Amino acid sequence: MKKTSTRLADGRELIYYDTRDDTVRTAVDTRPLDPVATTSEIRRDPLIGDAVAIASHRQGRTYHPPADECPLCPSADGRRTEIPDSSYDVAVFENRFPSLAGDAGRCEVVCFTSDHTASFADLTEAQAALVLDAWTDRTAELSHLPSVAQVFCFENRGAEIGVTLGHPHGQIYAYPFVTPRTALMLRNLAAHRARTGGRNLFDDVLAEERAGERVVLDAEHWVAFVPYAAHWPYEVHLYPKRRVPDLLGLDEAARTEFPQVYLELLRRFDRIFGPGEREGGTEPPTPYIAAWHQAPFTAPGAHEGVNRDDFALHLELFTIRRTSGKLKFLAGSESGMSVFINDVPPETAAERLREVAS
């Protein structure tokens, strides 16, 4: 992998990740851009303690542009985009409309490919491996920023999820605090350790799931399963079999196998509701969220003796579609009380995801 860092016209950082070591990047962003002005601030909910990012400047962000005006495609034929070069393998840049900025963190966009019509599932294993390298490198770099407590790599796909740009891309949020979801995991991790005489909660969950009927894919270094108490109609958790706290901890064997495993999971998601548009069918491609859970970089002392190495890196992949043509909405119970009601039994979801294997 070759990494090339440069700056966009308004001062934001842009990083190219190339598979070839001899790739040279010299294109310059000549757009007449004003410096980025953000109003991002973090407020704390006094009743439940959650942090909320207030970012009113995001109201003006680009919204569903036509393909020939996509800001994530390479610059070409006199049309200048966020990517000054005429082609790229993987590109990462600071978001022009960030939810978090300055002392409130940082937001980056990860462009998986220059092909506007592709999706992550269309990537080759070599391309997917390069994205993994980019996620890992950004996690390492962002962890050194003094304001950053946790790094979150994720992808939203589909208009149903709320995606405003159709180009295949994901994002990275570098939070200045430990997110509520992670804090809850850490509390449960500490409680389980105290209750069981030192056992690791992630290890015990993984062992139980591997022995059950909800395993979707069991490879040499990774295992994917539908969790016992899945929140979403189709939800898969992907774990490396050797526990590591973050992407930096993956060994070469796990990194090498990951593209094959992850691409297979994404392609199964595209098939669970029948053929998608790209295969000549009538059902749009499955909308999904893919979210990496990594240990925070803050001191672990606040979590009752739990260390970073006690946390288990894992990816959660889920869709809000519950059946063909129908979505799972977060209504009263989910939105008002954070109590999920799942219409699809996890065992049924796992069976369906095994049925659509390649």
N, C-alpha and C positions, 0 to 999 in steps of 0.2 A: 504494500500500500504506500502511495505517495501522498503527502499532505501539503497543500499550498494555501497559505493564508494571505488575504488581501483585504482591501477596504472598499465599500461601496461609496457612492458620491456623497452621501450624507454622514459618512463616518462609521456606519455599522460594519461589523466584521463579517466576512464571507470566507468560507473554507471549502476548498475542493478536495475530495478524496478520490484518487485514481488508482486503478488496478495496475497500471504500467508505471514503473519507476522513471521512465524517460519522458513522461508527459510534462510539457512546459505550459504554464498558464501566464499569459501576459496581457490579456484583455483588460481594459480599463472602463469603469462605469462613468460615462460622460453625461448622464442625465442631470438636468438642473434641479436637484432635490434640495429642499430646505432641511436643516437639521431636525432630527426626530424630537418632537415635543410630546411628553407623556404626562399623564395626571395620575399615575398608578400610586395607590396607597393601600396599606394593609390595616384593616379594622378588626377588632376582636369582639365576638358576640359574648356579652357578659353573662348570659344565661347558660350556654352550653360550652363556651370556651373556643368555638371554632373561629379560625381566621378567615376573613372574607377580603378578596382583592377588589377594590373599587377602581375601575379603569374606563372612564367615560370617553376617552379619546378613541376607543375601539369602535364606536358607533360609525365612524367614517371609513372602516376597512373595506377592502375590495370584496364585492359580493357577486358570486356566480357570473364572472365575465365569460364572453364567448371564447371558444378554444383559441381563436387567432389573436386574442388579447390576454392570454394567460400570463401572469407575472412570474410563474415558476418555470416556464419553458426557456430554453436558451435564447439569447439575443440573435436575431437573424433578419436579413433583408431590411435593414434600417429600423427595425422595431426593437427597442431596448427594454429589457426586463430586469428582474432582480438578479439574473445570472448573466454577466457581461459576455461570457465566452459563448461560442457558437455550438458547443456540445459539452457534456459533462457526464461523469459516472454517478457520483453522489456529491451533492452540494449542501452545505449547512450555512445558514446566515442568521443574524439577529433579526427577529421579527420587527417589521416596521410598525406594527400595531400591537405591542406586547401587553399582556395582562400583568406582567411583573417587570419592573425596571429599576435600575439604580440600587438603592439600599433595600428595595422591595423584591430583589431577585433579578432573574433574567429569563427571557423566552427566545427560543431558537426554532427555526423551521428546517426540517430535514427533507430534502428532495431525493427520493429513492432512485429516480431514473429521469433522463431527459425526455423519455417517450410519454407524451401527454395521454395517450389512449391506453396505457398499461395500468396494471395494479401491482401491488406487492407480490401477489400470487403468480404473476406473469414473469417475474424475475428469474434469471438462472441462479443456480446455487452459488456461483462466483459473485454475482451481483448482490445476493442476499448476504453473503459473507462480508462484503465490503460495507454494507449497511451496519452489520454487527460491529465491525471495526470502528465505524464512525460513532455509533452509540457509545462504545467503550471509551474511545478517545475523548468525546465530549464529557462523559461522566468524570473522567480523570481531570480534565481541564477545569470544568466548572466547580469541582469539589474544592479547588484551591482559592476560589473567590471568597473573601472574608464574610460576605453577606449570605452565603449559601449554606443551608443545613441539609438539603435533600435534593437529589436529581431524579427527575421523572421523565422517562422516554416513553412516548405513546403515539399511536396512530388512530385517528378517527376516519372511517370510510363511509361514504354515503350521505346523500342529502337528508335522509331520515335522521341521521345522527346530528346534523347541524353543520356539516362541512360546507364551506363557502367557496372553496377552490377545488375543482375536479381533478387537478393534476395529482398523481400519486405522491403523497408526502405525509410526513408525520411532524411531531413537535417534541421539543424538550423544554420542560419547565424546571428551572433551578429555584427552588423555594427558599425563602429566608427563615423558614420554620419547619418543624416536623409536621407533616400533614395529619389531619385527624384520623384517617384510615390507618396510617402507619403507627401512630401513637397507640391506637387501640390494639393493634397486633402486638406491639411491644408490651403493653400491660398484660395481655393474655399470655404472652410468652413467659413473662416473669411469674405470673400466677401459677401457670402449669409447672414451671420449674420448682416452685415452692411446694406445690401440692404433691408432686411425684418424686421428690427427693433428688432433683437435679436433671430430670429428663427434658429433652428439647421438644417443644410443641410441634415445630415444623417436621422434625424427624418422625414423630409419632403419627402425625396426620398422613404423611407420605407413605409410611409403612402400611397403615390401615387402608388407604386408597389403593395401593398397589395390589393388595390381597383381595380386593373386592371386584364388583361387576361393573364399575363405572370407568374403568381404564379404556381410553380411546386409542392410545398409541404407546407402545412400550419399546423404546429403542435401547441401544447399548448404554448411552450416557444421559438420555432424557426420558421422562415419562410424562404423558398427558392424560388427564382424567377430568370427568365432570364431578365437581365436588358434591359431597353428601347434602349440603344445604345450599345448593346453587341459587343465587338470586334471580338470574336471568334465564329465559326459556332455553337457550343454548349457550352454555358457558363452559369453557375449558381452561384448566390451569396447567401450565407447562413448567416442570421443575427439572433442573439438572439433578442427577442422582447423587452427586457429591455436593453437599451443602456448601455454598459460598455466599457471602453477604451482598455481592454486587457483580456487575458485568466484568469488572477488572479481575475478579477471582476465578473466572472460568479457565480451565486448563486447555491445552491445544486440542485434545481429543474431543472435548465438549464443544469447543468453538467450531471444529471441523464438521461435526455431525449436525450442528444446529440448523444450517440452511435446509438440509434435506427434511428434517423433522418439521420445522416451522412452515415451509412451503406446502408440505402435505396437509397440515392442519388448515391452512388458509384455503387450499383448494377444496377440502371437504366442506368448509363453510360455504363455499360458492355452489356446492352441489346439494346441500341439505333440503333446499326447497324446489329442486328441479333445475333444468337448464336456465342459465341466465341470458341476458341480452347478447353477450359476446359469443354464446353458443347457439344462437338462433332461436332462443326461447322467448317467452313473454314475461317471465319473472325478472325484475331488476336484480343485479348482483346483490348478495347479502350485505346489508350494512353491518358494520362491526366496530368495536373499540378493542384495541390491543394495548395493554398497559403493563409496563415493567415495574415490578416492586423491588426496590433496592433499599438496603439499610441506610439510614441517615448518617451524615458525617459529624453530627454533634456528639459531644461527650455522652457516653452511655450511662453515666452515674445516676441520671434522673429516672432511670427505669429499673430500679431495684436490683442492681448488680448484673443486668443483662448487657452483654458485650455485643459489638457489631458482628462478630463471627457467629453469634447465636441466631442471627437473622438469616432467612433463606431467600436468596434471589428467586423470583418466579415471575412468569408472565401470565396475565389473565386475559383471555380472549372471549368476547361475548357479543351477541347480537340482540337488538331490541325487537327483532321480528320473531313472533311466537308461532306463526303458521303462515302459509302462503297468503300474501295480500293483507296480513294483519300485524299490527305492531303492539308491543308491550308498552303501555303508557304508565308513567309514574304518577298515579292519581293520589287520592286522599291518604291511604295508608302509607304508601311509599314516600310521597313528598311531605306529608304532614307529620308522620311519626317515624319515618325511616324503618318501617316494617314491610318487607317485601312479600308479595304473594305471587308464587310462581305457578303458571298454568301447565307447565311441562315437567313431569317427574324426571329428576336427574338420571335415573336408570334408563328411561325411554330416550332421553336426549343422547346418552352415551351409545345406546344401541344403534340409533339412527346415524350417528357420526362414524361408527364402525362400518355400517352398511355402505357408506359412500366412499370408502377407501379407494385409492387408486389401484 
